[in-house]
Amino acid sequence: MDRNLIQRFQLRLAGWQNKRRIAAITRQVAQRARPDPSQNPVVFFNASTRLTGLSLNAAFQLITSWGLRLAGVPVIQFPCQAGMSHCVLGLDRHDFRNPPPCEACIVQTQRLYNQAQQYPFRYHPEQALADALQNLSVAEMSEFEYPFGKKTNIPLGRMVLSSVRWTLRMHHLADDEPMRYLLREYIQSAYSVARQFDALIHQRKPSTAVIFNGMLFPEAAARWVARKRNLRTITHEVGFQSFSAFFTDGEATAYPIHIPASFELTPEQNARLDRYLEKRFQGQFTMAGIRFWPEMRGLEPSFLEKAARFRQVVPVFTNVVFDTSQAHANTIFPHMFAWLELVTEIIRAHPETLFVIRAHPDEKRPNSAKQSRESVSDWLHRHGVDVLPNVVFIDSQEYLSSYELIQRAKFVVVYNSSIGLEATLMGTPVLCGGKARYTQYPIVFFPDSPETLREQMENFLKAELVQVPGEFQRNARRFLYYQLYRASLPFDAYIQAGPRQGFVQLRSFSWRQLLPERSTTMQILLRGILGQEDSKKDRFLLRDLS
């Protein structure tokens, strides 16, 4: 039988099974939920985590809302019903004017939220706002603000800018009519979402809002309104264990993790972390359901022969442009390519050093809309960096072991990818150019300005030996352990990998497994979302929630 035919059949079968399981749990929850009329509701919102499938974050919200409803908490879903002229996931990158696939998305929404209380939003453009945007450039729209209430302006331009960069997988935006059109439509859509979320707050008076990510413009608009109205807001993102979630009342994409000063790893915890690292250093891990390393090759003899002709080896690890599109990453440099410009100047000034520039393995994800349209490889080629005699460039689809590079490095230079944390764990000094989740603790060298970074990198290159402060490795192990096992909540009892990369399916489980007394995850989520005290802090923690 034809392989493609078999795969299509398997996809359909898996989709049918998932629909049945969702329908069964939806029916069971609806039959048993008894919302407390004296309790203010919790509102759930995600419009940028899925279209027709079930993504990790969509599953996290759906399952959490089921658990709250079974515990007697009133829940309101804020679903999109063609609520934006153009959305983040449904954009046609070849022609921005093509409409998003609203019909199929709404069908999935109705399937997920069947028999749940809903406050749907639809797209309502405002003519006065359209007139104000009509003749603005991309730069002017990027800083655009608009009245929201009597005394406040909503920062619509900054709100949508990171979404445009994330959606298009590029940082630099051309000031042409297609780009101006997209910004105008995103700004109008963000304002429409904000007004209707504001109306929900006034009419339903929720106690808490649970919002996916909080950075992409629909959720960013809702989060901005919620904070303006003093509504407690919780955001979430995928955790760093498979099928785990990170919930916080901070910025979920920045992963704020508060580790008690007294926390030290026990021998058992150290052994657990070492087992995890052993697998990771072999490429055996996934992130958001994606495995970046289908294979991992060691350093070839030709590379070792070339490296032997230089005084020292310095790997330079870049990141994917859609991750660095988030504003909190760019605190020292305006963007990753500005950091690369400075690094390139230093590379040209040090012919005695071999610099190995490594593109992120996810930069050119095969057959994916997440492929970077402004890539490191293109930037290096345009600037002639990849042909310098003291540069070796490793593209994203070359599965060379980064860990073997680190073992031979004098020090490592990163922007803000997780390899910086791993290099410290391996005992190699790290010079970091962008704010990362691990820079909240002393784990890497993290200068406060481009000038300081240049000076520190020059000093490292000239020194005979660069020492790693002892506290860096201690903090790195504490941080990684907390990130993996204490700050992330496991959902693997409820979900499993689906046949489509990056999507999940429900496991076969009973509604009883969603009860707080049956599930540590649900117990912590319930107490955290309701702002209650949680005495069980020995396994999982939520920042400021447990």
PAKE-783581 format. One record per residue (C-alpha): residue number from 1; residue in one letter; x, y, z. Coordinates in Angstrom, 3 decimals. Each point is the difference from the previous one (the first is absolute). Example, Ala and Ser with C-alpha at 12.3 -4.5 7.8 and 13.67 -1.06 7.14 Angstrom:
PAKE-783581
NODE    k  r         x         y         z
NODE    1  A    12.300    -4.500     7.800
NODE    2  S     1.370     3.440    -0.660
This chain:
PAKE-783581
NODE    k  r         x         y         z
NODE    1  M     0.000     0.000     0.000
NODE    2  D     1.193     3.540    -0.766
NODE    3  R     1.860     1.539     2.999
NODE    4  N    -1.687     3.394    -0.429
NODE    5  L    -3.391    -1.689    -0.016
NODE    6  I     0.853    -1.808     3.240
NODE    7  Q     1.152     3.240     1.617
NODE    8  R    -3.190     1.796    -1.019
NODE    9  F    -2.057    -2.841     1.434
NODE   10  Q     1.960     0.106     3.267
NODE   11  L    -0.499     3.770     0.244
NODE   12  R    -3.733    -0.330    -0.517
NODE   13  L    -0.263    -2.834     2.511
NODE   14  A     1.968     1.956     2.612
NODE   15  G    -2.143     3.084    -0.634
NODE   16  W    -3.192    -2.019     0.377
NODE   17  Q     1.223    -1.532     3.273
NODE   18  N     0.934     3.423     1.345
NODE   19  K    -3.401     1.452    -0.859
NODE   20  R    -1.719    -2.892     1.788
NODE   21  R     2.106     0.423     3.122
NODE   22  I    -0.540     3.767     0.103
NODE   23  A    -3.753    -0.493    -0.437
NODE   24  A    -0.112    -2.642     2.747
NODE   25  I     1.845     2.082     2.609
NODE   26  T    -1.940     3.132    -0.998
NODE   27  R    -3.257    -1.863     0.610
NODE   28  Q     1.197    -1.465     3.316
NODE   29  V     1.158     3.393     1.293
NODE   30  A    -3.234     1.718    -1.049
NODE   31  Q    -2.067    -2.639     1.796
NODE   32  R     1.932     0.280     3.265
NODE   33  A     1.075     3.654     0.203
NODE   34  R    -1.824     1.899     2.736
NODE   35  P     1.234     3.618    -0.143
NODE   36  D    -0.167     1.899     3.291
NODE   37  P    -2.318     2.986    -0.641
NODE   38  S     1.690     2.007     2.754
NODE   39  Q     3.405    -0.237    -1.688
NODE   40  N     1.218     2.346    -2.718
NODE   41  P     0.934    -1.804    -3.226
NODE   42  V     3.417    -0.686    -1.465
NODE   43  V     0.358     1.015    -3.655
NODE   44  F     2.197    -2.004    -2.416
NODE   45  F     1.380     1.413    -3.237
NODE   46  N     2.250    -1.311    -2.760
NODE   47  A    -0.292     1.047    -3.629
NODE   48  S     3.622    -0.452    -1.126
NODE   49  T     0.857    -3.568     0.919
NODE   50  R    -1.954    -2.044    -2.563
NODE   51  L    -2.296     0.127    -2.994
NODE   52  T    -1.517    -3.395    -0.751
NODE   53  G     2.117    -2.405     2.060
NODE   54  L     0.668    -0.348     3.716
NODE   55  S     3.309     1.584     0.966
NODE   56  L     1.726    -0.410     3.349
NODE   57  N    -1.116     3.377     1.326
NODE   58  A    -3.561    -0.456    -1.250
NODE   59  A    -0.066    -3.344     1.813
NODE   60  F     1.407     1.544     3.202
NODE   61  Q    -2.809     2.562     0.094
NODE   62  L    -2.750    -2.422    -0.920
NODE   63  I     1.000    -2.576     2.614
NODE   64  T     0.523     2.663     2.681
NODE   65  S    -3.441     1.466    -0.685
NODE   66  W    -1.563    -3.466     0.319
NODE   67  G     1.713    -0.517     3.362
NODE   68  L    -1.202     3.370     1.313
NODE   69  R    -3.569    -0.646    -1.122
NODE   70  L    -0.053    -3.379     1.752
NODE   71  A     1.226     1.762     3.158
NODE   72  G    -3.009     2.325    -0.119
NODE   73  V     1.764     3.027    -1.460
NODE   74  P    -2.047     1.991    -2.561
NODE   75  V     1.985     0.158    -3.260
NODE   76  I    -0.495     2.270    -3.020
NODE   77  Q     1.707    -0.618    -3.327
NODE   78  F     0.791     3.072    -2.149
NODE   79  P     0.055    -1.676    -3.438
NODE   80  C     0.809     1.646    -3.313
NODE   81  Q    -2.905    -0.059    -2.466
NODE   82  A     1.676     1.669    -2.999
NODE   83  G     1.086     2.590     2.557
NODE   84  M     2.960     1.388    -1.977
NODE   85  S     0.400     1.073    -3.606
NODE   86  H     3.357    -1.817     0.069
NODE   87  C     1.374    -2.150     2.796
NODE   88  V     3.465    -1.243     0.955
NODE   89  L    -0.232    -3.631    -1.109
NODE   90  G    -2.387     0.427    -2.935
NODE   91  L     2.042     2.540    -1.963
NODE   92  D     0.852    -0.778    -3.632
NODE   93  R     3.653     1.079    -0.124
NODE   94  H    -0.092     0.203    -3.797
NODE   95  D    -3.033     2.306    -0.151
NODE   96  F    -0.943     1.764     3.231
NODE   97  R    -3.436     0.930    -1.366
NODE   98  N    -1.211    -3.591    -0.188
NODE   99  P    -2.421    -0.637     2.882
NODE  100  P     0.835    -2.435     2.822
NODE  101  P    -1.684    -3.449     0.135
NODE  102  C    -2.690     1.126     2.439
NODE  103  E    -2.620    -2.601    -0.927
NODE  104  A     2.181    -3.023     0.805
NODE  105  C     1.359     1.683     3.135
NODE  106  I    -3.512     0.755     1.289
NODE  107  V    -1.001    -3.638    -0.524
NODE  108  Q     2.909    -1.076     2.208
NODE  109  T    -0.883     2.660     2.576
NODE  110  Q    -3.570    -1.266     0.206
NODE  111  R     1.300    -3.538     0.431
NODE  112  L     2.355     0.968     2.853
NODE  113  Y    -2.406     2.286     1.869
NODE  114  N    -3.238    -1.862    -0.591
NODE  115  Q    -2.310     0.357     3.033
NODE  116  A     2.374     2.542     1.600
NODE  117  Q    -1.017     3.541     0.875
NODE  118  Q     1.272     2.332    -2.726
NODE  119  Y     0.380     3.705    -0.675
NODE  120  P     1.003     0.004    -3.685
NODE  121  F     1.614     2.972    -1.716
NODE  122  R    -0.337     1.109    -3.615
NODE  123  Y     1.861     2.534    -2.080
NODE  124  H    -1.259     3.575     0.292
NODE  125  P     2.311     2.504    -1.707
NODE  126  E    -0.170     3.659     0.979
NODE  127  Q    -0.029     2.626    -2.744
NODE  128  A     1.694     2.684     2.116
NODE  129  L     2.882    -2.370     0.705
NODE  130  A     0.235    -0.951    -3.681
NODE  131  D     0.190     3.690    -0.937
NODE  132  A     2.755     0.603     2.577
NODE  133  L     2.086    -2.852    -1.451
NODE  134  Q    -0.560     0.651    -3.684
NODE  135  N     3.087     2.079    -0.842
NODE  136  L     2.441    -1.307     2.631
NODE  137  S     3.279    -1.719    -0.820
NODE  138  V     1.071    -3.336     1.486
NODE  139  A     2.250     1.844     2.481
NODE  140  E    -2.832     2.323     1.051
NODE  141  M    -2.469    -2.843     0.418
NODE  142  S     2.556    -1.942     2.066
NODE  143  E    -0.260     2.722     2.683
NODE  144  F    -3.699     0.765    -0.507
NODE  145  E    -2.254     0.530     3.028
NODE  146  Y    -3.740     0.598     0.069
NODE  147  P    -2.415     1.251     2.680
NODE  148  F    -1.538    -2.719     2.142
NODE  149  G    -2.331     1.553     2.528
NODE  150  K     0.301     3.577     1.170
NODE  151  K     3.556     0.182     1.254
NODE  152  T     1.866    -2.946    -1.515
NODE  153  N     1.570    -0.847    -3.348
NODE  154  I     0.359    -3.627    -1.056
NODE  155  P     3.446    -0.680    -1.587
NODE  156  L    -1.376    -1.778    -3.061
NODE  157  G     3.134     0.417    -2.115
NODE  158  R     2.387    -1.627     2.455
NODE  159  M    -2.689    -2.586     0.767
NODE  160  V    -0.136    -1.278    -3.584
NODE  161  L     3.636     0.565    -1.038
NODE  162  S     1.400    -3.157     1.581
NODE  163  S    -2.949    -1.952    -1.445
NODE  164  V     0.831     1.197    -3.522
NODE  165  R     3.632    -0.998     0.453
NODE  166  W    -0.940    -3.337     1.523
NODE  167  T    -2.564    -0.762    -2.700
NODE  168  L     2.259     0.968    -2.896
NODE  169  R     3.144    -1.550     1.554
NODE  170  M     2.005     3.167    -0.601
NODE  171  H     1.138     3.006     2.010
NODE  172  H     0.473     2.740    -2.594
NODE  173  L    -3.291     1.088    -1.568
NODE  174  A    -0.127     1.736    -3.375
NODE  175  D    -1.927     3.277    -0.116
NODE  176  D    -2.163    -1.040    -2.954
NODE  177  E    -3.749    -0.174    -0.486
NODE  178  P    -0.403    -3.732     0.808
NODE  179  M     1.809     0.491     3.343
NODE  180  R    -1.918     3.180     0.785
NODE  181  Y    -3.229    -1.843    -0.810
NODE  182  L     0.879    -2.837     2.387
NODE  183  L     0.856     2.377     2.843
NODE  184  R    -3.231     1.949    -0.507
NODE  185  E    -2.066    -3.192     0.062
NODE  186  Y     1.779    -1.410     3.057
NODE  187  I    -0.431     3.297     1.855
NODE  188  Q    -3.714     0.141    -0.867
NODE  189  S    -0.417    -3.632     1.051
NODE  190  A     1.886     0.507     3.286
NODE  191  Y    -2.185     2.999     0.840
NODE  192  S    -3.150    -1.990    -0.779
NODE  193  V     1.130    -2.829     2.309
NODE  194  A     0.893     2.495     2.755
NODE  195  R    -3.412     1.710    -0.085
NODE  196  Q    -1.901    -3.278     0.150
NODE  197  F     2.170    -1.459     2.757
NODE  198  D    -0.581     3.240     1.913
NODE  199  A    -3.751    -0.497    -0.451
NODE  200  L     0.281    -3.570     1.300
NODE  201  I     1.750     1.234     3.154
NODE  202  H    -2.695     2.629     0.625
NODE  203  Q    -2.896    -2.381    -0.614
NODE  204  R     1.209    -3.279     1.535
NODE  205  K     2.438     1.304     2.634
NODE  206  P     2.476    -2.918    -0.095
NODE  207  S     2.403    -0.588     2.876
NODE  208  T     2.885    -1.149    -2.211
NODE  209  A     0.972    -0.192    -3.656
NODE  210  V     2.032    -2.974    -1.273
NODE  211  I     1.625     1.048    -3.277
NODE  212  F     2.339    -1.837    -2.352
NODE  213  N     3.463     1.559    -0.357
NODE  214  G    -1.067     3.641     0.500
NODE  215  M     2.367     1.276    -2.718
NODE  216  L    -1.748    -0.634    -3.339
NODE  217  F    -2.365     2.837    -0.752
NODE  218  P    -3.479    -1.459     0.761
NODE  219  E     1.152    -1.306     3.385
NODE  220  A     2.214     3.055     0.586
NODE  221  A    -3.031     2.248    -0.524
NODE  222  A    -2.082    -2.031     2.460
NODE  223  R     2.823    -0.049     2.540
NODE  224  W     0.509     3.771    -0.301
NODE  225  V    -3.708     0.623     0.632
NODE  226  A    -0.080    -2.457     2.903
NODE  227  R     2.931     1.687     1.730
NODE  228  K    -1.513     3.435    -0.622
NODE  229  R    -3.186    -1.230     1.704
NODE  230  N     2.017    -1.565     2.872
NODE  231  L    -1.101    -3.482    -1.008
NODE  232  R     2.403    -2.706     1.105
NODE  233  T     1.569    -1.511    -3.116
NODE  234  I     1.805    -3.307    -0.433
NODE  235  T     1.883    -0.883    -3.175
NODE  236  H     1.392    -3.351    -1.043
NODE  237  E     2.460    -1.579    -2.409
NODE  238  V     1.401    -3.442    -0.687
NODE  239  G     2.354    -1.321     2.649
NODE  240  F     3.345    -1.651    -0.595
NODE  241  Q    -1.102    -3.530     0.695
NODE  242  S    -2.133    -1.783    -2.571
NODE  243  F    -3.707     0.831     0.431
NODE  244  S     0.653     2.441     2.843
NODE  245  A    -1.270     3.562     0.459
NODE  246  F     1.330     3.091     1.724
NODE  247  F    -2.633     2.262     1.589
NODE  248  T     0.881     3.371     1.528
NODE  249  D    -1.460     3.383     0.879
NODE  250  G     3.148     1.473    -1.582
NODE  251  E     1.014    -0.227    -3.671
NODE  252  A    -0.162    -3.674    -0.929
NODE  253  T     2.344     0.371    -2.981
NODE  254  A     2.720     1.338     2.336
NODE  255  Y    -0.482    -2.957     2.403
NODE  256  P     0.391     1.883     3.291
NODE  257  I     1.128    -2.624     2.504
NODE  258  H     0.570     0.864     3.648
NODE  259  I     2.365    -2.406     1.719
NODE  260  P     0.353     0.190     3.784
NODE  261  A     3.516     0.983     1.018
NODE  262  S     0.144    -3.049     2.275
NODE  263  F    -0.819    -2.487    -2.763
NODE  264  E     2.775    -2.531    -0.694
NODE  265  L    -0.266    -3.184    -2.038
NODE  266  T     0.015    -3.265     1.914
NODE  267  P     2.124    -2.921    -1.280
NODE  268  E    -3.162    -1.553    -1.449
NODE  269  Q    -0.931     3.249    -1.780
NODE  270  N     3.526     0.383    -1.360
NODE  271  A    -0.148    -3.539    -1.365
NODE  272  R    -3.386     0.702    -1.603
NODE  273  L     1.355     3.139    -1.661
NODE  274  D     3.095    -1.846    -1.233
NODE  275  R    -2.177    -2.641    -1.653
NODE  276  Y    -1.956     2.737    -1.781
NODE  277  L     3.176     1.759    -1.147
NODE  278  E     1.504    -3.229    -1.293
NODE  279  K    -2.963    -0.398    -2.366
NODE  280  R    -0.057     3.670    -0.970
NODE  281  F     3.685     0.032    -0.884
NODE  282  Q    -0.825    -2.800    -2.450
NODE  283  G    -2.804     2.074    -1.571
NODE  284  Q    -2.741    -2.129     1.573
NODE  285  F    -2.521     2.686     0.950
NODE  286  T    -2.978     1.895    -1.389
NODE  287  M    -1.272     3.572     0.425
NODE  288  A    -3.666     0.827    -0.595
NODE  289  G    -0.359    -3.430    -1.588
NODE  290  I     2.886     0.537    -2.446
NODE  291  R     3.161    -2.077    -0.080
NODE  292  F     2.780     2.185    -1.407
NODE  293  W     2.676    -2.696    -0.266
NODE  294  P    -0.977    -3.013    -2.156
NODE  295  E     3.684    -0.910     0.200
NODE  296  M     3.166     1.445     1.529
NODE  297  R     3.450    -0.279    -1.582
NODE  298  G     3.367     0.452     1.632
NODE  299  L     2.713     2.376    -1.164
NODE  300  E     1.577    -1.144    -3.256
NODE  301  P     3.785    -0.391    -0.515
NODE  302  S     0.028     2.878    -2.510
NODE  303  F    -1.409     2.342     2.622
NODE  304  L     2.457    -1.172     2.663
NODE  305  E     2.872     0.491    -2.429
NODE  306  K    -1.110     3.554    -0.757
NODE  307  A    -0.597     0.836     3.691
NODE  308  A     3.545    -1.148     0.824
NODE  309  R     1.376     2.868    -2.119
NODE  310  F    -1.550     2.626     2.274
NODE  311  R     0.868     1.169     3.487
NODE  312  Q    -3.507    -0.622     1.367
NODE  313  V    -3.569    -0.938    -0.965
NODE  314  V    -3.018     2.162     0.858
NODE  315  P    -3.481    -1.277    -0.967
NODE  316  V    -2.673     2.644    -0.676
NODE  317  F    -3.583    -1.234     0.431
NODE  318  T    -2.842     1.969    -1.569
NODE  319  N    -3.741    -0.373     0.571
NODE  320  V    -3.118    -0.171    -2.169
NODE  321  V    -1.377     3.396    -0.968
NODE  322  F    -3.539    -0.840     1.155
NODE  323  D     1.274    -0.563     3.556
NODE  324  T     2.055     3.205     0.013
NODE  325  S    -3.053     1.930    -1.283
NODE  326  Q    -1.197     0.322     3.602
NODE  327  A     0.890     3.388     1.467
NODE  328  H     1.278    -1.356     3.323
NODE  329  A     2.820    -1.824    -1.827
NODE  330  N     1.518     3.181    -1.446
NODE  331  T     1.199     1.957     3.018
NODE  332  I     3.654     0.604    -0.978
NODE  333  F    -0.335     0.007    -3.793
NODE  334  P    -3.044     1.102    -2.021
NODE  335  H    -0.016    -3.416    -1.694
NODE  336  M     2.154    -3.092    -0.547
NODE  337  F     1.493     1.261    -3.267
NODE  338  A     1.374     3.103     1.732
NODE  339  W     1.774    -2.382     2.396
NODE  340  L     1.322    -1.957    -2.989
NODE  341  E     1.391     3.213    -1.498
NODE  342  L     2.061     0.623     3.132
NODE  343  V     1.145    -3.622     0.175
NODE  344  T     1.028     0.184    -3.668
NODE  345  E     2.171     3.052     0.676
NODE  346  I     1.815    -1.945     2.710
NODE  347  I     0.350    -3.064    -2.255
NODE  348  R     1.703     2.094    -2.688
NODE  349  A     2.392     1.447     2.604
NODE  350  H     1.130    -3.438     1.277
NODE  351  P     1.341    -2.176    -2.829
NODE  352  E     1.803    -2.188     2.552
NODE  353  T    -3.339    -1.321     1.301
NODE  354  L    -2.301    -2.469    -1.763
NODE  355  F    -3.614     1.097     0.438
NODE  356  V    -2.613    -2.688    -0.613
NODE  357  I    -3.352     1.663    -0.687
NODE  358  R    -2.894    -2.352     0.603
NODE  359  A    -3.516     0.668    -1.355
NODE  360  H    -2.823    -1.200     2.236
NODE  361  P    -1.158    -3.510    -1.060
NODE  362  D    -3.612     1.260    -0.263
NODE  363  E     0.779     2.923    -2.325
NODE  364  K    -0.847    -1.938    -3.157
NODE  365  R    -2.521    -2.502     1.290
NODE  366  P    -0.924    -2.177    -3.023
NODE  367  N    -3.511     0.402    -1.435
NODE  368  S    -0.975     2.504     2.655
NODE  369  A    -1.391     3.534     0.095
NODE  370  K     2.514     0.615     2.797
NODE  371  Q     2.930     0.149    -2.396
NODE  372  S     1.816     3.296     0.542
NODE  373  R    -0.413     2.424    -2.892
NODE  374  E     2.845     2.122     1.362
NODE  375  S     2.577    -2.633     0.795
NODE  376  V     3.452     0.067     1.539
NODE  377  S     1.413    -1.806    -3.040
NODE  378  D    -1.318     2.700    -2.348
NODE  379  W     1.333     2.763     2.257
NODE  380  L     3.455    -1.567     0.212
NODE  381  H     0.127    -0.496    -3.767
NODE  382  R    -1.059     3.596    -0.739
NODE  383  H     2.692     1.341     2.327
NODE  384  G     2.704    -2.382    -1.228
NODE  385  V     0.498    -1.517     3.455
NODE  386  D    -0.415    -3.632    -1.029
NODE  387  V     3.047     0.180    -2.322
NODE  388  L     2.426     1.527     2.501
NODE  389  P     3.061    -2.266     0.503
NODE  390  N    -0.533    -0.136     3.765
NODE  391  V    -3.709    -0.887    -0.193
NODE  392  V    -1.758    -3.344    -0.288
NODE  393  F    -3.750     0.320    -0.508
NODE  394  I    -2.269    -2.890     1.005
NODE  395  D    -3.476     0.368    -1.495
NODE  396  S    -3.167    -1.096     1.776
NODE  397  Q    -0.375    -3.268    -1.904
NODE  398  E     3.557    -1.142     0.749
NODE  399  Y    -0.446    -2.229     3.034
NODE  400  L     3.457     0.489     1.457
NODE  401  S     0.263    -0.428     3.752
NODE  402  S     0.014     3.415     1.680
NODE  403  Y     1.183    -1.697     3.173
NODE  404  E     3.230    -1.227    -1.583
NODE  405  L     0.602     3.576    -1.178
NODE  406  I    -0.493     1.259     3.547
NODE  407  Q     2.479    -2.536     1.357
NODE  408  R     2.704     1.463    -2.291
NODE  409  A    -0.961     3.646     0.578
NODE  410  K     1.980     2.587     1.927
NODE  411  F    -3.338     1.683     0.654
NODE  412  V    -3.409     0.120    -1.678
NODE  413  V    -1.919     2.988    -1.375
NODE  414  V    -3.819    -0.200    -0.134
NODE  415  Y    -2.885     2.363    -0.582
NODE  416  N    -2.679    -1.531     2.242
NODE  417  S    -0.501    -3.655    -0.954
NODE  418  S    -0.003    -2.843     2.517
NODE  419  I     3.454    -1.191    -1.101
NODE  420  G     1.411     2.747     2.255
NODE  421  L    -1.411    -1.715     3.064
NODE  422  E     1.286    -3.367    -1.199
NODE  423  A     3.499     1.337    -0.676
NODE  424  T     0.214     1.291     3.576
NODE  425  L    -1.102    -3.419     1.246
NODE  426  M     2.907    -1.457    -1.981
NODE  427  G     2.429     2.385     1.719
NODE  428  T     0.599     2.317    -2.978
NODE  429  P    -0.174     3.812     0.397
NODE  430  V    -2.938     1.626    -1.809
NODE  431  L    -0.319     3.597    -1.229
NODE  432  C    -3.677     0.819    -0.590
NODE  433  G    -1.358     2.792    -2.222
NODE  434  G    -3.771    -0.213     0.538
NODE  435  K    -2.237    -0.475     2.996
NODE  436  A    -0.785    -3.694     0.488
NODE  437  R    -2.124    -1.802     2.557
NODE  438  Y     3.201    -1.045     1.811
NODE  439  T     1.506     3.527     0.187
NODE  440  Q    -2.284     0.750     2.961
NODE  441  Y     2.686    -1.786     2.068
NODE  442  P     3.829     0.266    -0.114
NODE  443  I     0.570    -2.852    -2.464
NODE  444  V     1.788     1.668    -2.943
NODE  445  F     1.984     3.172    -0.606
NODE  446  F    -2.738     2.480    -0.945
NODE  447  P     1.343     3.527    -0.698
NODE  448  D    -2.322     2.992     0.309
NODE  449  S     0.940     1.747    -3.265
NODE  450  P     1.494    -0.727    -3.445
NODE  451  E     3.172     1.826     1.030
NODE  452  T     0.408    -2.161     3.092
NODE  453  L    -0.618    -3.159    -2.021
NODE  454  R     2.667     1.032    -2.527
NODE  455  E     2.497     0.709     2.787
NODE  456  Q    -0.731    -3.280     1.766
NODE  457  M     0.285    -2.030    -3.201
NODE  458  E     3.322     1.664    -0.843
NODE  459  N     1.285    -0.793     3.495
NODE  460  F    -1.096    -3.640    -0.308
NODE  461  L     1.767    -0.346    -3.354
NODE  462  K     3.258     1.402     1.360
NODE  463  A    -0.015    -1.908     3.294
NODE  464  E     1.899    -3.253     0.411
NODE  465  L    -2.936    -1.528     1.857
NODE  466  V    -3.591     1.124     0.692
NODE  467  Q    -1.261    -1.230     3.345
NODE  468  V    -3.641    -0.868     0.660
NODE  469  P    -1.102     1.317     3.415
NODE  470  G    -0.978    -2.880     2.239
NODE  471  E    -3.450     1.452     0.633
NODE  472  F    -0.807    -0.141    -3.748
NODE  473  Q    -0.053    -3.801    -0.140
NODE  474  R    -1.793    -0.281     3.330
NODE  475  N    -2.673     2.449    -1.151
NODE  476  A    -0.258    -1.713    -3.391
NODE  477  R    -0.758    -3.365     1.576
NODE  478  R    -2.460     1.500     2.475
NODE  479  F    -1.728     1.966    -2.769
NODE  480  L    -0.246    -2.922    -2.413
NODE  481  Y    -1.340    -2.326     2.681
NODE  482  Y    -2.618     2.561     1.032
NODE  483  Q    -0.912     0.676    -3.612
NODE  484  L    -0.486    -3.687    -0.745
NODE  485  Y    -1.486    -1.430     3.167
NODE  486  R    -1.323     2.776     2.230
NODE  487  A    -1.320     2.819    -2.235
NODE  488  S    -1.699    -2.111    -2.671
NODE  489  L    -3.220    -1.930     0.426
NODE  490  P    -0.339    -3.397    -1.722
NODE  491  F    -2.976    -0.660    -2.283
NODE  492  D     1.236    -3.358    -1.278
NODE  493  A    -2.858    -1.800     1.758
NODE  494  Y    -2.377     1.757    -2.410
NODE  495  I     1.823     0.545    -3.294
NODE  496  Q     2.355    -1.809    -2.341
NODE  497  A     1.747     0.779    -3.278
NODE  498  G    -2.210     0.184    -3.066
NODE  499  P     0.926    -1.103    -3.526
NODE  500  R     0.442     3.639    -1.071
NODE  501  Q     3.247     1.529     1.237
NODE  502  G    -0.600     2.501     2.796
NODE  503  F    -3.572    -1.138     0.670
NODE  504  V    -1.382    -2.283     2.691
NODE  505  Q    -2.866    -2.384     0.654
NODE  506  L    -1.947    -0.744     3.137
NODE  507  R     0.758    -3.237     1.743
NODE  508  S    -2.904    -2.193     0.971
NODE  509  F    -0.810     1.105     3.560
NODE  510  S    -2.991     0.466     2.270
NODE  511  W    -1.353     3.309     1.272
NODE  512  R     0.934    -1.196     3.513
NODE  513  Q     3.685     0.450    -0.866
NODE  514  L    -0.664     3.738    -0.320
NODE  515  L    -1.116     0.329     3.618
NODE  516  P     2.486     1.819     2.293
NODE  517  E     0.015    -2.886     2.466
NODE  518  R     1.079    -2.331    -2.824
NODE  519  S     2.581     2.269    -1.659
NODE  520  T     2.892     2.003     1.461
NODE  521  T     0.054     2.107    -3.159
NODE  522  M    -3.688     0.900     0.293
NODE  523  Q     0.351     0.633     3.718
NODE  524  I     2.789     2.527    -0.549
NODE  525  L    -1.758     1.636    -2.948
NODE  526  L    -3.216     0.393     1.963
NODE  527  R     1.730     1.534     3.012
NODE  528  G     2.282     2.104    -2.158
NODE  529  I    -2.674     1.419    -2.269
NODE  530  L    -2.302     0.743     2.929
NODE  531  G     2.875     1.556     1.948
NODE  532  Q    -0.262    -2.475     2.862
NODE  533  E     2.784    -1.192     2.291
NODE  534  D     1.678    -3.258    -1.050
NODE  535  S     1.790    -1.947     2.713
NODE  536  K     1.337    -2.680    -2.377
NODE  537  K     3.179     1.566    -1.294
NODE  538  D     2.137    -3.096    -0.174
NODE  539  R    -0.505    -0.827    -3.661
NODE  540  F    -1.381     2.738    -2.255
NODE  541  L    -0.069     3.747     0.422
NODE  542  L    -1.656     2.873    -1.830
NODE  543  R     1.644     3.388     0.325
NODE  544  D    -1.956     2.023     2.556
NODE  545  L    -2.942    -2.345    -0.432
NODE  546  S     0.603    -2.924     2.303
